Amino acid sequence: DEAKLHNLIFKAHRSGWQVATHAIGDRAVSSVLDALETAQAAHPRENTRHRIEHCGMCKEKDVARIAEMGVIPVPQARFISEIGDGMARAIGSRRGDCYRQRSFLDAGIVVPGSSDRPVVNGAPLLGIHDLVNQRTADGDPFNSHEALTVEEAIEAYTLSSAYAAFDEDEKGSLSVGKLADLTVLDRDLTAIDPDGINETEVVATMVGGRFEYQRP
């Protein structure tokens, strides 16, 4: 119920929480933004980083609202490759509003990487591949104009994801004072054909300064 949802968002915001609301359709996204605007007007707070999980269909006017309010959309690029053909058939001419990524970045919005596992494969490298390549399982372009660069896609899955969880002081980049968590890959993602990102293999994984996995 929309009124109940708005009331929950209002009370959570008033209580100092970071609110993460699932909203896929454009009407749902607009409704969540309305609720957040009402809550912020009544109880002003700085740096709330409220999130919209999925934010699957988003009208251009709401992109501007998201940017103005500092809301963080959490899209799942892997949906494009695994279920993008079905989504394209379902939404038809409105595909341009679906799973915006470049539009968000160009508006100054932080875009984290996300999978929605187990709905689709949660491997981050596959998500990075789809953020960059924007192709469905049938090989058709989905929204090519929304594609990110490799560097932007890597940042989405590292520093931007940390920011979305208020963890940017501990995670997200290889910096002095942060957790020594890192992954070693078998190739430089910025130096290969983007079509090969999904073939990248993990050579080693370090957690807290110790290698917990090394490929035989």
Secondary structure, DSSP 8 states (H G I E B T S, - for coil): -HHHHHHHHHHHHHTT---EEEE-SHHHHHHHHHHHHHHHHHS--S----EEEE--B--HHHHHHHHHHT-EEE--THHHHHHHHHHHHHHGGGGGGBS-SHHHHHTT--------TTSS---HHHHHHHHHH-B-TTS-BS-GGG---HHHHHHIIIIIHHHHTT-TTTSSS--TTS---EEEESS-GGGS-GGGGGG--EEEEEETTEEEEE--
